[in-house]
Amino acid sequence: MEIQGRVKMIDETKTFGGNGFRKREMVLTTEEQYPQHLLIEFVQDKCDLLNSFNTGQQVKVSINLRGREWVNPQGETKYFNSIQGWRIENLEQAAPNAMPPVPPMDAFEPVSDFKEEDHDDLPF
């Protein structure tokens, strides 16, 4: 799944527990009639993908939706969702021009072998 928008915030990489689990969060603001501010987390080696991005950049993020179940000490079951990013692309790269630039008019040579009689080919 992919989502596009502008980078609103990129947090620092945080390490949790004794096993060195790493997580880095970013907020992406969608550009639609009702913009959404989506928290996307990048984990482990994917944290480094955010190093070359800054706030304000327009990006496309490839994501996975994650869900988990948790039973609290009182025995109640709770459900949590997260958005996990695994690729990010800059959408503001210089786009190539669709048409080549037009050369100036003095770059063209005039036609020298044009004859007036070549144009008089009407049948009447």
Number of C-alpha atoms within 10 A of each C-alpha: 8 11 15 18 22 20 21 18 16 19 12 13 16 14 14 9 7 6 7 10 12 16 19 21 21 20 19 27 20 19 13 8 6 7 11 13 17 17 17 20 20 22 19 14 11 17 19 13 16 19 10 7 15 13 13 13 15 22 19 18 20 16 19 14 11 10 10 9 10 11 10 9 7 6 8 8 10 10 9 9 10 15 17 19 25 17 14 18 15 14 14 9 8 6 7 7 7 6 6 7 7 6 8 7 7 7 7 8 7 8 7 6 6 9 9 7 7 7 8 8 7 5 4 3
